[in-house]
Amino acid sequence: MKRTDVARMIDHTILKPEATSADVARIVAEGAELGTYSVCVSPSMLPLSAPPGLKVACVVGFPSGAVKPEVKAFEAARAVADGADEVDMVINIALVKEGRADELEAEIRAVREAVPAPGILKAIIESAALTDEEIVMACGAAARAGADFVKTSTGFHPAGGASAHAVALMRATVGDALGVKASGGIRDAATALAMIEAGASRLGVSATVAILAGLDD
């Protein structure tokens, strides 16, 4: 794939808790210059002054996902009010581990209602912490609840980030109905291309400059 093609699949991301407003401004400038799809930031950094054509994404329930559904829904609604085009929510992983699919679906649906179309909702399932069966369950709940994407990882879990295996399984589970976002540990062009080959339609990365430098024009 060409550099410009991959760039248009990237959410250029800065989520370190110590990130400053100046850091975020730099990410916005880089995203615009590199032609990324969006920038992804923490909710406290909204609203952003992003140039036309550069979408703004925001995380909620981040990074643990272990907060009440109504808290995530409020956070998402505020993010949308503050100009977020897309919301990446962390699901409650305990609900997956305990097999509480109905409650997981209800949680995602609550956030979906706070992010009405044309807003985009991504459900972060933390795939490295799940078994294959749990990945399938989480993706199914996200699809039934109306999410637009399932996303592998926050990038903050000790179990790790994205893997080509998880991306392929997520794609096989949701088919063409949802997008699949790979994030966490994608730091070079070869890894980015492997995720795309496995079925990713979006990439969440902070190493955007290095990734794109490894691709042809």
C-alpha positions as CSV (number, residue, x, y, z in Angstrom):
1,M,0.0,0.0,0.0
2,K,1.1,3.5,-0.6
3,R,1.9,6.0,2.1
4,T,-1.1,8.1,1.5
5,D,-3.5,5.1,1.6
6,V,-2.2,4.0,5.0
7,A,-2.2,7.5,6.3
8,R,-6.0,7.7,5.6
9,M,-6.5,4.7,7.8
10,I,-4.7,6.2,10.8
11,D,-6.0,7.7,14.0
12,H,-2.9,9.7,15.0
13,T,-3.0,9.2,18.7
14,I,-1.7,10.9,21.9
15,L,-3.2,9.5,25.1
16,K,-0.3,9.7,27.6
17,P,-1.6,11.2,30.8
18,E,1.3,13.7,30.9
19,A,0.5,15.0,27.4
20,T,0.2,18.8,27.4
21,S,-1.8,21.1,25.2
22,A,1.3,21.8,23.3
23,D,1.8,18.1,22.7
24,V,-1.7,17.8,21.4
25,A,-1.3,20.8,19.1
26,R,1.8,19.2,17.7
27,I,-0.2,16.0,17.0
28,V,-2.9,18.0,15.2
29,A,-0.3,19.7,13.1
30,E,1.3,16.4,12.2
31,G,-2.0,14.7,11.4
32,A,-2.9,17.5,9.0
33,E,0.6,17.4,7.4
34,L,0.7,13.6,7.1
35,G,-2.9,13.3,5.9
36,T,-4.1,11.0,8.7
37,Y,-7.8,10.2,9.0
38,S,-8.1,11.7,12.5
39,V,-6.3,12.6,15.7
40,C,-7.3,10.8,18.9
41,V,-7.0,12.5,22.2
42,S,-8.1,12.4,25.9
43,P,-11.4,14.1,26.6
44,S,-9.9,16.9,28.7
45,M,-8.1,18.1,25.5
46,L,-11.4,18.9,23.8
47,P,-12.4,21.0,22.0
48,L,-9.7,21.0,19.4
49,S,-9.0,23.4,16.6
50,A,-8.6,20.9,13.8
51,P,-8.3,21.9,10.2
52,P,-11.0,20.8,7.7
53,G,-10.7,17.2,6.7
54,L,-9.0,16.0,9.9
55,K,-11.5,14.2,12.2
56,V,-11.3,14.3,15.9
57,A,-11.6,11.1,18.0
58,C,-11.8,10.9,21.8
59,V,-11.5,8.0,24.3
60,V,-14.0,7.4,27.1
61,G,-13.9,5.0,30.1
62,F,-10.2,5.0,29.4
63,P,-8.1,3.0,30.0
64,S,-9.7,0.5,32.4
65,G,-13.3,0.5,31.3
66,A,-14.3,-0.2,34.9
67,V,-16.8,2.5,35.4
68,K,-20.6,2.6,35.3
69,P,-22.3,2.6,31.8
70,E,-24.0,5.9,32.7
71,V,-20.7,7.5,33.4
72,K,-19.3,6.4,30.0
73,A,-22.5,7.6,28.3
74,F,-22.1,11.0,30.0
75,E,-18.5,11.2,29.1
76,A,-19.3,10.3,25.5
77,A,-22.1,12.9,25.3
78,R,-19.8,15.6,26.6
79,A,-17.1,14.6,24.1
80,V,-19.6,14.9,21.2
81,A,-20.7,18.3,22.6
82,D,-17.1,19.3,22.6
83,G,-16.7,18.5,19.0
84,A,-15.6,14.8,18.9
85,D,-16.5,13.1,15.6
86,E,-15.7,9.7,16.9
87,V,-15.7,8.1,20.4
88,D,-13.5,5.1,21.4
89,M,-15.1,3.5,24.5
90,V,-13.4,0.9,26.6
91,I,-15.8,-1.9,27.4
92,N,-16.1,-3.4,30.9
93,I,-13.8,-6.4,30.5
94,A,-15.2,-8.1,33.6
95,L,-18.5,-8.5,31.9
96,V,-16.8,-10.5,29.2
97,K,-14.9,-12.6,31.6
98,E,-18.1,-13.4,33.5
99,G,-20.1,-14.1,30.4
100,R,-22.5,-11.3,31.0
101,A,-23.2,-10.6,27.3
102,D,-26.5,-8.9,27.8
103,E,-25.1,-6.4,30.3
104,L,-22.1,-5.8,27.9
105,E,-24.5,-5.1,25.1
106,A,-26.6,-2.7,27.2
107,E,-23.4,-0.8,28.2
108,I,-22.3,-0.3,24.6
109,R,-25.8,0.6,23.6
110,A,-26.0,3.3,26.3
111,V,-22.9,4.9,24.9
112,R,-24.2,4.5,21.3
113,E,-27.3,6.5,22.3
114,A,-24.9,9.3,23.5
115,V,-23.1,9.2,20.1
116,P,-25.8,9.6,17.5
117,A,-25.1,9.3,13.8
118,P,-23.1,10.6,12.1
119,G,-20.9,10.1,15.1
120,I,-18.8,7.0,15.1
121,L,-18.6,4.6,18.0
122,K,-15.7,2.2,18.5
123,A,-15.8,-0.5,21.2
124,I,-12.3,-1.3,22.7
125,I,-12.4,-4.9,23.8
126,E,-8.8,-5.3,25.0
127,S,-8.3,-8.4,22.9
128,A,-4.9,-9.4,24.4
129,A,-6.6,-10.0,27.7
130,L,-9.3,-12.2,26.2
131,T,-9.6,-15.8,24.9
132,D,-10.7,-16.3,21.3
133,E,-14.2,-17.2,22.6
134,E,-14.3,-14.0,24.6
135,I,-13.2,-11.9,21.6
136,V,-16.1,-13.4,19.6
137,M,-18.5,-12.7,22.4
138,A,-17.4,-9.1,22.9
139,C,-17.5,-8.4,19.1
140,G,-21.0,-9.9,18.9
141,A,-22.2,-7.7,21.7
142,A,-20.7,-4.6,20.1
143,A,-22.4,-5.4,16.8
144,R,-25.8,-6.0,18.4
145,A,-25.5,-2.7,20.3
146,G,-24.9,-0.7,17.2
147,A,-21.1,0.1,17.4
148,D,-19.5,1.1,14.2
149,F,-16.1,-0.5,15.0
150,V,-14.5,-3.0,17.3
151,K,-11.0,-2.1,18.4
152,T,-8.3,-4.3,19.8
153,S,-6.7,-2.4,22.6
154,T,-6.1,0.7,24.7
155,G,-2.3,0.2,24.4
156,F,-2.2,0.5,28.2
157,H,-3.0,-3.1,29.3
158,P,-0.1,-5.3,30.6
159,A,-1.4,-8.2,28.4
160,G,-0.3,-6.3,25.3
161,G,-1.8,-4.6,22.3
162,A,-2.9,-5.7,18.8
163,S,-2.1,-8.9,17.2
164,A,-2.8,-10.1,13.6
165,H,-4.5,-13.1,15.0
166,A,-7.0,-11.0,17.1
167,V,-7.6,-8.7,14.2
168,A,-8.3,-11.6,11.8
169,L,-10.7,-13.2,14.4
170,M,-12.5,-9.9,15.0
171,R,-12.9,-9.4,11.2
172,A,-14.2,-12.9,10.8
173,T,-16.7,-12.3,13.6
174,V,-18.1,-8.9,12.4
175,G,-17.7,-9.5,8.7
176,D,-18.2,-6.3,6.6
177,A,-20.8,-4.9,9.0
178,L,-18.3,-3.1,11.3
179,G,-14.9,-1.7,11.0
180,V,-11.9,-3.2,12.9
181,K,-9.4,-0.9,14.5
182,A,-6.0,-2.3,15.4
183,S,-4.2,-0.4,18.1
184,G,-1.5,-0.9,20.7
185,G,2.2,-1.7,19.8
186,I,2.0,-0.8,16.2
187,R,5.3,1.0,15.7
188,D,6.6,0.3,12.2
189,A,5.4,-0.1,8.7
190,A,5.7,-3.9,8.6
191,T,3.4,-4.3,11.6
192,A,0.9,-1.8,10.3
193,L,0.7,-3.6,7.0
194,A,0.3,-7.0,8.8
195,M,-2.7,-5.6,10.7
196,I,-4.3,-4.3,7.5
197,E,-3.6,-7.7,5.8
198,A,-5.4,-9.4,8.7
199,G,-8.5,-7.2,8.3
200,A,-7.9,-3.9,10.0
201,S,-9.7,-0.9,8.4
202,R,-8.3,1.6,10.9
203,L,-5.1,1.9,12.8
204,G,-4.6,3.7,16.1
205,V,-1.0,4.7,16.4
206,S,1.3,7.2,18.0
207,A,4.3,6.2,15.9
208,T,2.7,7.6,12.7
209,V,5.8,9.4,11.5
210,A,7.9,6.3,11.7
211,I,5.3,4.1,10.1
212,L,4.7,6.3,7.2
213,A,8.4,6.8,6.7
214,G,8.7,3.1,6.0
215,L,6.3,3.2,3.1
216,D,6.6,4.2,-0.5
217,D,4.8,7.3,-1.9
